[in-house]
Amino acid sequence: MASTIQSASGPLLSIRNLAKSFGQNAVLRDISLDVAEGEFLTILGESGSGKTTLLRIIAGFESADSGELIMSGQRLDRLPSYKRRVNTVFQHYALFPHLSVEDNVGYGLSVAKVPRAEIAARVEHALAMVKMSEFAKSKPSKISGGQQQRIALARALVNRPRMLLLDEPLSALDANLRRQMQGELKSLQREVGISFIFVTHDQEEAMVMSDRIALLRFGALEQIASPREIYRRPATSYTAQFIGHTNLLRAEVNAGIAYCHSLQWPVKVPDGPALFSLRPENVRIAGIQNSGIRMRGQVRQRAFHGATELLQIECADGLQLSMRSASRSEWTGPIEVEFDPADATPVRESK
């Protein structure tokens, strides 16, 4: 199930059989995954999936009911939060408004009674990493939301963590700044070379930034894979529907042929009921050459997405299909569409 990135020395963090309940509510169910040195792993899921609880357990703000956390061979779950080489950036940056940017970044070091000369050097380096050196003397109220985000990152990085945990840190930003910060955050992670565990409910954000995505559903891991793999080869119907749009085709397989409404195509799955995910962009207007599985239908709905449109097509046999196509001024009359059999990916039914 897991697509794994590991160094020769093994994973930086191993999570083994982690479980957590609040009263009768099981929030995490037998979570096991590895995080590699220098990896950008995103924990993705809808509200209530357990993603923030998992992050808080790694940080030491919550304790698990069972399971283990192991970082570089040491039991992390037995250490208090302040002894873990892990730092967290929260959704609300919690900068001290009365302190300057540099004092905010160095606050934790001051509390730890690090020598002043060392604090100054480390703060200077951390601000340089996030390209905020020129704002060292500014107050948080005088800088933008995106700049405050960078200061929160610098405050975490100044502690030299082995791993940075980020709990939906971009959700308070407007759409344009959020997209810009996604790229900057990914670049920063590559520059500093430490592992990031990033929590979000935004599947597009996860796809853009991650080396791997761990998709949570009802406190359990639904799938762990690279963005490309999880999109192109979803393991379950839930993954296929949560990550982008898809058509779920319910078919009956007999002797290597899938039968769905009036369609039939060759497959390599056992006989019996089967479910297939077909992405809308893999449905196209039928060409002159008979190169795919064809059907005729009427366009019933159109959703404009700028350069592309998402069309809802109703076929004569009652089958409903979504197709993503280049935008055009109008669609009139019946259309004939097709897809390649290889693009219909078998998936497990999510229960």
C-alpha positions, 0 to 999 in steps of 0.5 A: 500500500505504501510508496516509500522514500527511505535513505540508506540509514532508514527512515527518520521517523517511524510510526507504528500501530498508533491509536487514539480515542477520545471517549468512545470516539476512535480518532486514529486507528492503527496508523503505521508509516515512515517519514524519510530524512528530507521528505515533504509528507502531507497528511491529507483528510477532511475534517474529523479524519484525525490528521491534526491529532496525529500531528499533535501526537508527533509533537508531544501535545497529545499522547497515543493510547497505543503504538510507538513513535521512533525517531532515528532509533529513539522512542520519541513518544517517551520524551516530553515535547520540549525534548523532541527535535520537532517544531510546529508551525500552527495555522495561527502564527501566534507572534507577539505583537509587542516584540520585533520580528527578530525578538519573536524568532529568538524568543524560544532561545532566550527562554532556554537561556542560550547565550545572546551572541549565539541567539543573534547569529542563529536568528540572523541565519533563520531570517536569511533562510526565509528571506526576511532579514530586512524586516528584523526590526519590524513589528508583526503588525507592520508586515503582511500575512505572507511575511508573518508566515515566514517569520513563524517558519523562522521561529521554528527553524531557529531551534534546528529541528530534525522535523518541522510539523505544519498544521494548515499554516496557509489556510488563513491566506488569500488564494493568490498569496496561498499559491505563492506561499506553496511554491516558496514553502516547498523551495524552502524545505528543499533549501533547509533539507529537513523533513516537513510533515504538512497537514491540510484538507486541500487536495490541490495543495497536497498535490502541488507540494508533497513528495508523498501524500498520506490520505486519512479517512475516519482515522485510518490510512486510506492510501500513501503514495506520491501525488502522481501515483495517488492520482493516476492509480487510486487504490480505493473509490474514496481516494479516487473521489477525494483526489480530483474528479473521477467517474466511477464505473460499476461493471461485471467482469466475465472472461476478461471483459468488463461490462458496464451499461452498453460498454465493454472493454478488456481488463485484467481483473478476476470475474465478478463485480468490479469498480473502475475509476476513469478521470474526466480528462481521459474521456475525449471527443471521439476521433476519426480512428476507432481507437477507444471505447466509444459512446454517444450522449448529450451534454447536460451541464457545463462548469467553466474552469478557465482554460478547461470545462468540466462537462456532464454527459448523459449517454443514451443507456443512462450512463453519466460521464464527466469529461474535461475538455478545452473550453469552447463557446458552445456544445450543441447536439449529441456528441460521441466520446471515447476512452482508452481501456488502460485509463479505467483503473480498478479500485476497491470499494470504500466502506 
